[in-house]
């Protein structure tokens, strides 16, 4: 369902302050595909109408944005970046993110506990997960365990996320937990994935890359995101989502303001708009993203894709541990999995 939004407090204040008379570009790094379309409807369009600023979008993944922010060394070309919290934690530790001033975010008090990162360098605007996407024709009974991904490998119809992205890190952690390991001991995860690596159909690096594989029947199961799977299903792709009984791996998707941002006032207004209840509801209904504003009530398809009761059952890995170790994990992945 597509719908337009009322102007939220932060954007209205920006207009009242005369910012629209001196319209600026707001450079935003965000994910593409179905995500970008939902962001255009729910985040960008109402902000541009209210503020007079023009949002200039550059699409990419969390890992790509982290690399771009790092490359500019504190003189970022971006004003706002959408990025998963483990990558945000890395950038914060490197001194490349501004600490957010909560007094400039009128909806900060409406958010779930833990929405702000350490020292407020990032704020969560949605929750997601790495769960199990599957073709219902191949699974009349939905898969209910991470073990089903490994069992299906022999069919040659399994796709896995590459460790360059969030889902790949999460699947590695899930594989370790499934086999008696932990985030501090990923050996069982590496060993389990390496065993099925020769039979894996493909490793995807961008979230929407596997849509065509589901469409053509090339794969029947893959660790993937509920929002992407639900949106693809709405578009007629033969794919559905299942939350494994061991627990899906939760994702805190955040927004950050990099050091050196050229339009900081616009960045705060943009982020505050995205945190408001009406915008969060719009995004949940368009993108099946779990809202973090406690005033949002979901129903229908959105509530099915991101069940509110599921939020408390997700396993959220420590972003600081991921940030400190993911470089080594990627090197090991290349040696042992995608060699």
N, C-alpha and C positions, 0 to 999 in steps of 0.2 A: 504494500500500500504506500503510495507516494502522497505526501502532504506537505504543505508549507507551514512555516512556524511564525509564532509571534516573536517580537524582538525581546531579548532577555535584558536583564538589568545592566550588565556590563556594556553591551553594545549600545544600549540606549544612552548610557552615561557618556560613552565615547562621542556619540553624535551631539549630545547636549553641550559637550565641551568644545565643540567647534572643529573636531578632528576631520569631519567630512569635508570641510571647506578647504582642507589641505590634504586631499586624498593621496595615499601612498600605496605602493605595492607592498604586499605581505607575501614573502617567499616561504612556501610551506613544502616540506618533504613528507610525502605520504605514500601508502601502499596503493597499488594499482588495481585493475580489474574491477570486480564487483564491489570491492571495498571503496575504490575511488568514486564510483558512481553514487554510492550511498553518501559518501562524504560531501560530494557536490550538492546533493539534495538537502542534507541535514545540517552540515557545517558551513559550507562555503557560501551558498546562495543567500541565506539569511544574513550572514555576516556582511557580505558585500552590499546588500541592499540597505542595511542599517548604517554602515560605517562610511560608505563611499570608497573604501579602499578596494583595490583589486588583488585578489589572491592569485599568485603565480605558483603553479603546482609543478614539482618535480617528483616523479614516481620512482620508487625503488623498494628495497627490502631493508630490514633493520640493520643487517650487516653492511649493506652498501652505505646507508646513511652514517653509520658509525665511522666508516672509513673516510667519508667525505668531510665530516666534522673534524675528524682527527687531522686530515690533510691540511685544513685551513688554519690549524694551530691557534684557535682563539679569536680568529677574525672571520667568523662564519658567514657564508652566503645565505644561510637559512635564518628565518625569524622563528619558525616553529617547526619541530620535527616530530612525527609520529614514530614511536620506536618501542620495542619490547623492553621490559624493565632490566633484563640482564645486560643488554647493550647500553642502556641508560646508565646503569651502575658503573660500567667500564668508563664511560665518558666523564661521569662525575668524579671518579677517582683520579682521572687525568686532568682535572681542573678545567674541563671544556664546556661545562654547563653552568648557567646562572642559577643561583639559589632562588626559588620562587618566593615572592612576597605574597603571603596568603591574604594580606589586607587588600590586595588588588584583585582577589578572586572572590567575588561575592557569594559563590556557591560552595566554597570550601567546607563550610560547616554541615553541608547536606550529604557529604560523601561517606562511604563505608570506612570503618577503621582500617588504617594501613594503606590508604589510597596515595599518600605522599611518601616518597622515598626518603632515605636517610638524608638529613639536612635539607630536605625539601627541594632537591635538585630535579625531581620529576614528579608528575602527578598522573595517577592512573585515571583514564577516562572510560575504560570498558574492561570487562573480563572476557577471556576466551579460554580455549583449552586445546590441547592436542589429544584427540580421541581417535576413534576408528571409523573411517569412511568405508562403505561397502556397497556393492551392487545388490539390491534386493532380489533380483532374479537368481543370483548365485547363492544367496543366503536367505531362504524363506524364513529361517529362524535367525534373527540378527546375531552376529558375533557378540560375545559378552566378556572376552578376555584378551589381553595383549598376546596371550599364547596363540590365539587364532591367527594372528599375522604370521607367526613362525610356522604354524602348521600348514598354512596356505602356500608357503614359498615353493613347495614342490610342484605346484600347478604352473609356475612361471607367470602368474598373474598378480604379483605383488609389486607395488611401488613403495619406495621408502624415501623419506625426506633426507636430503644431504645435510650433514652437520654444519654447513655454512649458515643455515637458517635455524630459527627457533625450534621448529618441529623436529629437526634432526637431533638437536641437543636433548629435547624432551623425550624422544623415542629411545635414545641411548640410556637416559636415566630410567625410563620405564622398564627397559629390557634388563637393566641391572637389578632393579627392585624385584622384578619377576623371578630372577634367578638367584636371589639371596644376597645381592649387593646393596649398594646405597650410593648416594651422590658422592660420598667419600671413598667409595670402592666401586669403580665402574668396570673392573675386570670382567665380571660375569656378563655384563652387557655387551662389551666388545666381543667377547668370545661367542656369545649367542648370535650376534649379528654377522660376524665373520663366517659362521657356519652356513648361513643361508645366502650370503652375498653372491655366490655364483649363479643363483637362481632368481635373483631380483630382476624384474623387468626394466626398471629405471629408477634413478635417483633424481628427485626434483629439487630445484633450487629456488623457484618462484612458486607461490602458493597455487596459482591457477594453471600451472603447467599440466597437471594430471587430469584436468577436465576432459580434454580430448581423448585421453586414454580410457576413461570411463565410458565416454560416448561410443567409442569404437569397440568396446568390449575387450580391450587389451589387458585391463587389470580388473580385478574384482574386489580388492581390499587394499587399504593404505592408511597409515597414520596421517590424519589431516585435521583441519579445523572445522568445528561445527558451523560457524558462520558461512564459510565458503561452501561447505557441503549442502547446507540448507538452501543457499542462494542458487547453487547449481541445480539442485532438485527442483526448485520452482521454475527454472528455465527448461525443464524437461530432460535433464541429464539423469541417467539411471544410477543415482547415488543417494544414500541415506547415512545417518550418523548414529553411532552407538557409543555409549559411555562404558568403558570396561569396568568390571566389578572390582578390579584392584585399585581403581581410581584413575581418572583422566589427569593429565598433567596441566595444571592451571597456568594461564598466561595473564599477566598484568600488562596490558598495553597502555603505554604512557605517552604524554606529550612533554616536550622539553623546549626550553629557550636556550640555544647555544650562546656561548660567549661571543661577543662581536655582532650580535643581531642588530640590524639597522632600524627595525621598526618595533621596538620593545613595547610601546603602548598598544599598538595593534595586536601584538602577540598575546598580551594579557587579555585583551578583549576577546580575541578569537578563542583562547583556551577556556575562559570563563563561560562563553557562550556554549561550548561543547560540554561543559559540566552541568548545565542547567537541566532540570527535569524534563522539559518539553523536548529539548534537542536530544537528550539521552533516549527518550521514548521513541522519537523519530528514527534514530540510528538503530535501535534495537529492532524496530519493525521493518526497516529497510535492509539491514545487514545481519540481523540475528546476533547482535553483539550484546553481551550481558551488561546491563547498566550498573554503575557504581553510585548513582544518586539514589539515596534511600527513599525518595518520594515517588519513584517510578513504579508503576504497577503494570505488569505485562499480562497479556492474555493471548489466546489463539496460537498461531504458528510460532510467534516469537517465544512464547512461554514454553512451547514444546522443544524448540531448538536449543534454547539456553534456559533450562528450568531454574527458577530462582532457588529451589531447594538444593540444586547441584552445586551451587557456589561453595557451600560449606563442606562439600565432600571432595573437593579438588585438592590435589597435592601441589603446593606452590614451592618450587625449588628456591633455595637461597640464592638471590641474584648476585650477592657478593662472592659466593663460592664459584658460581658460573663465570663471573667476570675474571676471577683470579686464575681459573684453570682452563677455560675454553680454548685458548690457543694451543695448549699441549694436547687437549682432546682432539682437536682438528688434525693436528699432525699425526697422531696415532691412528685416527680414522683413515687417513690417506694411506698409511702404511699397512693397515690390517684389513680394511673393509673395501675401499675402492681402488686398491693397488692394481 
